[in-house]
Amino acid sequence: MLRCVYVIATAAMPVLEVARPIELLKNRGWTVGVILSPTAAEWLDDKRLAEFTGCIVRSAPRMPTEDDPLPDADAVLAAPLTFNSLNKWAAGLADTVAVGNLCESLGTGVPIVAAPCVNDELRRHPAYSDSIERLSAAGVHFIDPDTVSRQDDNAFDWDAVLREFERHVGR
């Protein structure tokens, strides 16, 4: 039986390459459910991602009478994670499907790995360290942004993100 990972991606430039970690995860035997913030969903072709993953891509709320179209997650990878989504998650402000799923995931006990994509200026904002501290205390494993991203060219090292995900979650 394949394990399922939710890739919850928000609107930072590396989301444009989110097919890369999805492919790596699929090649490692994971079923991948993709959940996007509303802006990230505008930037990406959700139909193409759905075909690629074999699962519907979530970005909008479902009707109360509809079942969740994604299988239950065995792990969560929040990447890229913006300053805005990180702080809403820490505050419990589940105003999007992406942040709502992050909030709910804290209560499931599944391992959660997060890769913030936040510039130096925003990382100096007091809300950033407060949110990292609060979510870390709740069990979220954070990847240091300096180890996976470069601000000068918006590069994001998806291979390093996946190595850290596997180190924390296991294969």
C-alpha positions in Angstrom: 0.0 0.0 0.0 1.4 3.4 -1.0 1.8 6.1 1.6 0.2 9.5 0.9 2.0 12.8 1.4 0.2 16.1 1.1 2.3 18.7 -0.7 0.9 22.0 0.5 2.3 24.8 -1.6 1.9 28.5 -1.3 2.6 31.5 -3.6 6.4 31.9 -3.6 8.4 31.6 -6.8 9.5 28.0 -6.2 5.9 26.9 -6.5 6.4 27.2 -10.2 8.6 24.2 -10.0 6.4 22.1 -7.7 6.3 19.3 -10.2 9.9 18.5 -9.3 9.3 17.4 -5.7 6.1 15.7 -6.8 8.0 13.6 -9.3 10.7 12.8 -6.8 8.1 11.8 -4.2 6.2 9.6 -6.7 9.5 7.9 -7.7 10.0 7.1 -4.1 6.6 5.3 -3.8 4.5 8.1 -2.4 1.0 8.9 -3.5 0.9 12.7 -3.7 -2.0 15.0 -2.9 -1.5 18.6 -3.8 -3.1 21.4 -1.9 -2.4 25.0 -3.1 -3.0 28.4 -1.7 -5.4 30.5 -3.9 -2.7 32.5 -5.5 -0.5 29.5 -6.1 -3.5 27.9 -7.8 -3.7 30.9 -10.1 -0.1 30.4 -11.1 -0.3 26.7 -11.9 -2.2 24.4 -14.1 -4.2 22.3 -11.6 -5.6 20.0 -14.3 -2.1 19.1 -15.4 -1.0 18.5 -11.8 -4.0 16.3 -11.2 -3.2 14.2 -14.2 0.4 13.9 -13.0 -0.5 12.9 -9.5 -3.7 10.9 -10.1 -5.4 13.0 -7.4 -7.6 16.1 -7.6 -5.7 19.3 -6.7 -7.3 21.1 -3.8 -7.4 24.9 -3.6 -11.0 25.8 -3.1 -13.4 24.7 -0.4 -15.6 21.7 -1.1 -19.3 21.5 -0.5 -20.3 20.3 3.0 -21.9 17.3 1.5 -18.8 16.3 -0.5 -16.3 13.8 0.8 -12.6 14.8 0.8 -11.3 13.7 -2.6 -7.8 13.1 -1.2 -6.7 10.0 0.7 -5.7 10.5 4.3 -2.1 11.9 4.6 0.7 9.9 6.2 2.9 13.0 6.1 2.8 16.6 5.0 5.4 18.7 3.1 4.6 22.4 3.3 6.8 23.9 0.6 7.3 26.5 -0.5 5.7 28.2 2.6 5.3 32.0 2.5 5.6 34.4 5.4 1.8 35.1 5.2 0.8 31.4 5.2 3.3 30.5 7.9 2.0 33.2 10.3 -1.7 32.4 9.5 -1.0 28.7 10.3 0.7 29.6 13.6 -2.2 31.8 14.5 -4.8 29.2 13.5 -6.3 31.4 10.8 -7.6 28.7 8.5 -9.0 31.0 5.8 -7.8 29.0 2.9 -7.9 25.3 2.1 -4.0 25.2 2.2 -3.7 26.8 5.7 -6.8 24.9 6.9 -5.2 21.6 6.0 -2.0 22.7 7.7 -3.9 23.6 10.9 -5.8 20.3 10.8 -2.6 18.3 10.2 -1.2 19.4 13.5 -4.0 17.5 15.2 -3.5 14.3 13.3 -0.1 13.4 14.6 1.4 12.9 11.1 4.9 14.2 10.5 5.0 17.7 9.0 8.0 19.2 7.3 8.0 22.8 6.3 10.3 24.7 4.0 9.7 28.4 4.4 10.6 30.6 1.4 10.9 34.0 3.2 13.3 36.8 2.4 15.8 38.1 5.0 13.8 41.2 5.7 10.6 39.3 6.6 12.6 36.8 8.7 13.6 39.7 10.9 10.0 40.5 11.6 9.1 39.3 15.1 6.1 37.3 13.8 8.4 35.0 11.8 10.4 33.8 14.8 7.3 33.6 17.0 5.5 31.4 14.4 8.5 29.1 13.8 8.8 28.7 17.6 5.1 28.0 18.1 4.8 25.5 15.3 8.1 23.8 16.2 6.8 23.3 19.7 3.7 21.7 18.1 5.9 19.2 16.3 6.6 20.8 12.9 10.1 20.2 11.5 11.4 23.3 9.7 14.0 23.4 7.1 16.3 26.4 7.4 15.6 28.6 4.4 19.3 29.4 4.0 20.0 25.7 3.2 17.4 25.4 0.4 16.9 28.8 -1.2 18.9 31.7 -2.7 17.3 35.1 -2.8 19.5 36.5 -5.6 17.9 34.2 -8.2 14.9 32.7 -6.4 16.4 29.3 -6.7 15.0 26.5 -4.5 16.9 23.3 -3.9 14.1 20.8 -4.1 16.5 17.9 -3.8 17.7 19.2 -0.5 14.1 19.7 0.6 13.3 16.1 -0.2 16.5 14.8 1.5 15.4 16.6 4.7 11.8 15.4 4.3 13.0 11.8 4.1 15.4 12.3 6.9 12.6 13.4 9.1 9.8 11.2 7.8 11.6 8.2 6.5 11.1 6.5 3.2 
